[in-house]
Amino acid sequence: MAQACTGERRLRLRVRTDRKEDRISALPNSLLEHIISFIPTKVAIATSILSKRWKPIWRSQMNLDLDDKSFPDTFAFHQFFNSFITMRDNTLPILSFHLTSRHGIYSNHHLYDFVYPAVTRGVETLIIDLCHRNTLPSIVLTTKTLSVLKLKRIKLNNDFQSVDLPSLKVLHLEYVTFKGLSYLHKLLSGCPILQELNCSDLIMHMHTMMPPLGFAISNLVRATLYGKTYIGLEWLHNVEHLNMYAYRMPPTIHGVFHNLTHLELMFIFDDLGLYGTFQWSWLIKLLQNTPNLQTLIIYDLYKQSFLIQEEWEEPEIVPECLLSRLTKCSLTNNRLIHSQLPFAKYIMQNSRLLNTIRIRTAESLDTNTKLQMLIELSSCPRISPTSKLFFV
């Protein structure tokens, strides 16, 4: 009787195991392909040992993620890529191509070999992140299907004849080297429907002639500028959402930003004593040039607490955005009671539609100073009957 029970348990276990195996083999190809699309290409190939059903799946992958961190050197990585491209079903497009290299690509010719299969098969998203600054193949700049382009640590200083990216909507540039400002202008001019621009720490070999003052990215919705970007604010006249990190001196303000509704400013300064020689007058001028601004967020990041800051002077004319648009204001890392506190009070006294104002003080402030700020802000009259003060 005991032997019969044991045999029955083994049969049940075998049935359960078979069922688990059937769950994998019974998955439709579309679902398997979707699962594999979330893992690196090398790992996707390794899944072929799981089931015979999985073997042809990776060959039809249209989203490629290549990273050389698990390869001993660039040569092995290049060999793997050549083998993969040879075995892949090349009748299918490559919709997304992400190339990350920490060993380094030997030459510009080798980088071309990596990029060419993607740009000739209808790639829509192209991400290149290198450890050395190889030159971007010019063929990338005329890829009609490209919608998202993200470049990190690469050069665009070759004499490319033209830029024609009619489908590009998202452009991220980080530590990208240009031969001159005219090359950056040529790149942006070749993206007629660009909606999102993210630039960080760009490098210029030569300061060539400035682009014409009338140049603007006409369809831009979002922009993030960090560090030295060489991007003139006049290029962003149509932007709606702007994150700007100002290092030492902020950019010159030209024209009116009629579409700007969300503005985030981060002031980053070193210990050279340059902080505060401009801040409030520059900020008020910017507010006067953003009549439809609804959200204002300001971060102050600086190393020295004793730096002298420009004293607050109340402007003669209240910016239009305060009178008719601003609903949210946030001030972070406040520590200078004689300048930042009056600005906060000015916002509360003049913003007719203000819903919330958030004040986050610097951790270095003592308790008595924080209490004094809270008392002053709490007793400050607010023109908006619905405004709420959040003080931390």
N, C-alpha and C positions, 0 to 999 in steps of 0.2 A: 504493500500500500504506500509505504514511504517512498519507494523507488518511482512509483507512478506519479506521486505528487511532485517529486524532483524533476521528472521528465516534463511534466506540464509547465512547471515554472521556467525551465529552460526554453520551452517552445514559446511561452509568452514573451520572454526576454528577447528571443530571436525575432519575433514578430515586431516588437517595439523597435529593435535596432533597424530592421528592414524598413519600417515606416520612416525612421529618421533619415535613412539614406534616400528613400523615395522623395522626401521633401525637397532635397537638393536637386535630384535628377528631374523632378517634375516641374521645377521653376521654368517659366517661359524665358526665352532668350532676352526679351526686352527688359525683364526685371534683373536678370544676371548682368546685363550690360549697364544698367543703372547702378547696381551695387559696385561694380568694378570702377565706374567713373569717379568714385570718391577716394580711390587709393592710388598711390604712385604707380607709374607704368611698370616698373620692375616687379613690384609686388603683384600687380595684376597678372603678369605672365606666370608668376609662381603659382597662381591659383589653378593652373591647368592640371596639377597633380591631385586636386580634390576629386575630380570626376571627369570622365570622358566628355560629358556634356560641356565642361568648362573650356576644353582645349581650343575650340574655334572662337570663343567669345572675345578673348583679348585681341585677336587679329582684326576684329571689327570695331575696336575702340576709336571713338572720334574725339575724346578728351584725353590728351597726353600730358603727363606730369613727369618730367625727367629731372633727376637730381643726382649729382655725381658723388654725394657724400658716402655712399656705400661701396664705391669703387676705389681700387688702390691708386689709380692715377687717371689722367685725362685720356691716355691711349686706350685703356680698358673701357672707359666710358664711351669713347667714340666707336669702338668695335661693337659694343652692345647696341648702340643706337643704329649702326648700319645694318646689323643682323635683324633688329626689330623692324626697321623700315622695309627690308627685303621680304620678310615673312608676313607683314601686315597686308590686309586686304586693301589695296590701293585704289580700288574702284570707289571706296567710301571717302567722304570728306574728312578733314581734320578741323573740327569746330573750335577747339581750345588747345593751346600749346603753351606749356609752362616749362621754361628751361632755367635751372638753377645750377651754378657751377662755383665750387669753392676751390677746386684744384686749378682752375683756369683753363681757358680755351687757348690752344697753341697759337692759332693765328686767325686773322680775319677770314681767311679762306675756310678754315674749319667751322667757324661760326656760321658762315654762309651755308655749309653742308647741313648743319642742324636746322636752320630756319627755312631753307628752300622747300622741303616737302610740305610744310604747313602753309606757307604763303601761296603755294601753287595748288592747294586743295581746299580753298575757300575758308581759311581760318578766320574766325570772328573775334576771338580773344587771344592775345599774344602777350605773354609775360616773360621778360628776360631779366635775370638777376645774376650778375657776374661778380667775381672777386677782382678781376682786372678789367681795365677799360678798353675792351676791344671796340672796333668801329662797327656800328650797326650797318648791316647790308642795305644798300639803297633800295633794293627790291621791296623791302618792308614798307617804304614810304609811298609806294604806289599800289598797295594792296586794296583793291576796291571793296572787299568784303569785311575788312577789319572794323570792328565796332569798339573794342577795348584794347588799349595799348599801354602797358606798364613797363617802364625801363628803369633799371637800377645799375649804377656803376658801368656805364657804357658811353662811347663817344658818338657824337653826331657832328664831327668836324671834317668829314670828307666833303668833297665838292659835289654834293648831290644836285642833279640838274633841276629836279622839280619834286614837289610833294603833292600827291593827289590821294587823299583819304576821304572819299565822299561819304562813307558810312560811319566814320569814327565819332563816337559820342563821349568816350572816357579816355583821358590822357593823364598818366601819372609819370612824373620825371623826378628821379631821386639820384643825386650825385652824378648827373649826366653832364658830360663835357661838350661844349660847343666851341667851334672855331671863333665865332663872333656873334654879337647880338643879332645881326642880320639873319643868321641861320635859325635862331630861335623864332624870329619873326616869320621866316619862310615856312617853318614847320607849322606854326599856328595858323598861318594864312591858308594852308592846304587842308584845313579841317573845317569845312563850311558848316557842319551841324554839331560841332563840339558843344557838349552840355556840362561836362565835369572836367575841371583842370586842377591837378594837384602837383605843385612844384616844391622841391626841397633841395636847398644847397646846390644850386647849379654852378657850373664852372665855366668861365669864359677865358679863352686863350688871348683874345684880342678884343679891345673895345672899339668896335667898328661903328659906322654911322647909325644913329638912332632911327627907328622906323618912323614913318610919318605920324603926326599927332592925331590924325583922323582915324587911325587904325583901332578897331575894337572887335572882340570876339562876339559876333552878333547873337548867337543862340545860347550863350553860356548861362547856366543856371547856378552851378556851385563851383566855388574856387577855394583852394587852400594854399596859402603861401607861407613857407617856413624857411627861415634863414635867408641867405642871399639868393634871390630868384631872378633878378633883373626884369621882373614883370612890372610894367608901369600900370598904376591904377587906372589910367585912362584906357587901357586895353580891356578893362573889366566893366565898362559902363552899364552893361545889360545884366550883370550878375544879380541873382536873387538871394543867395546864401553865401556869405564870405567869412572864412576863417583866416585871420592874418596874424602871423607871429612877427612882431617888429623887434629887430635886433639893433640896439643903439638908436639909429635915426629912422623914423618911419618914412614911407615914400611920399613924394609930393602929390598933392590933391589937385586934380584937374577935372572940371566939369561936374555934372550932377548925376547921381546914381538913382534914377527914378524907380528902378525895379527892386532895389535892395530892401529886403524885409527882415533879414536875420544877419546880425553882425557879431562875430566873436573876435576879440582882440587880446593877444597875449604879448605883453611887453617883457622882453628878456634883455637884461643888461648885465654887464660885467662890473668889475670894481674899478673902472677907469674914471669914474666920476662924471660920466656922460648922462646919467639918468636924470630926467626931470627938467632938462633945459627947454623942453618943447611941449610936454605931454598934454596939458590941458588946452592950450590954444589950438594945437593940432587936432585934438579930439573934437572940440567944439566946431571947428571948421568942417570936419568930416560929418558931424551931425547936421550941420546946416546944408550939406550937400546930399543928404539922404532923407528926402521929405516923406518917404513912405515906410521908414524903419519901424518895425514892430517889436523886435527883440534885440536887446543890447547886453552882451556878456563881456566882462573885462577881467582878465587875470593879470596880476603883477607878479613877476618872478625876477627878483634881483638878489644879489649876494650880500650887499652891505646895507644895514638898516640905517646908517647915519648919512646916506647920500642926500644932498640938498635937492629938493624938488621944486619946480616952478609953483609959486603960490597961486591958489585958485582965484580967478577974477570972474565975476559973474558977467556974462555977455550982455550987451545992450539989447540984442534981439533974440528972443527965444526961438530955437530951431523949430521948424514946422512939424517935424516928426513928434516932438513932445506935445505939441498942441492938439494933434489930431490922429496919431497912429500908435505911439509906443504903449505897449501893454505889459512888457516884461523887462526887468532890468536885474542883472546879477553882477555883483562886485566881489571878487575873491582876492584874498591875501592883503586886505586893507591894514595898513599900519601907520600911515601918516595922517594924524588927526586934523592937521591944519590945511590939508588940501583935499584928501580923498573924502573926508567926512562932509565938507561943504558941497562937494559935487553930488554926493548921495542925497543931501537935503535939497539941492537944486532940482534934481530929478523928481523928487516927491512933491515939490511945490509947484512944478510946471507941467507935469505929465497928466493931462486931463483924463486919459483912458487907462491909466496904469492899474493893472490888476495885482501884480506881485513885484516886490523888490527884495532881493536876497543879498544880505551882507555877510560875508564870511571873513572874519578878521584873521590876521597873521598869528601863528602859534607863538611867536616871540613876544606878543603884547602881554603886558601884565594885567591882572584882574581888574585893577582900579581903572586903567585906561579903557578897557572893554566896557566896564560899567558906565563910565562917562559917555562913551559913544552911544550905548544903548539908550541912556536917558535922553540925550539930545535928539536922537532919531525918533524915539517914541513920542516926544513932545512936539516934533516938527509938524506943522500943519500940512495936510495933503489935499491937493485940489481934486483928486479923484475920490469919490465916495466909496468906491469898491476896492481900493488898494489895500494890500496886506503886507506887513513888514515881517520878514523872517531874518533873525539875527543869530549868528553862531559865533 
